[in-house]
């Protein structure tokens, strides 16, 4: 099995268009493709930087030309859960017609989408990526060949892996950037190579603000790790 992680920019995806214009992000919770209608049904978690951004993003999504159905399940503060039905995009069509398959939940933010796609053969993966380049822009973030032992390990521990992945993807853009900057600057080293004041200066915010962003991000990540540990084989 060849597992390819891509940062995808589709030109006909309503989610990408919406995140390009509004400070919202979408994370797939469930998806199902209808072979007859050639449409994709999804349930997604939506998060806006602010409540107004969430409202504007949901309105823009509902009004998109490629949106066939969009219903709200729940909404609280800057977060919501929705169900959508969209027409098949060009990238979806190419991957499916070449025997590719989605191996993990997708996340959309800042005008691009993170995809995890699987292929059974190296040649098929190469041909599909070449065809995708004709109508889409993407960057291959990683490409791994999984042997039998690795594949079974992945399958047996899919639930805790998904729990950790969901935890990471639940981070807001600010939380993700702050955690990445802190780790890169040595904030978590012993002894520390960076302070809250250093991070605050980098983001041009107060010490209190950067500390708050760190704590919120750390809570989300730690919760997902603890939950995954209890299910780990």
Secondary structure by P-SEA (a helix, b strand, c coil): cbbbbbbccccccaaaaaaacccbbbbbcbbbbccccccccbbbbbbbccaaaaaaaaaaaaacccccbbbbcccccccccccccccccaaaaaaaaacccccbbbbbcccbbbbbbbbccaaaaaaaaaaaaccccccccbbbbbcaaaaaaaaaaaaaaaaaaaaaaaccaaaaaaaaaaaaaccccccccccaaaaaaaacccaaaaaaaaaaaaaaaaaaaaaaaaacc
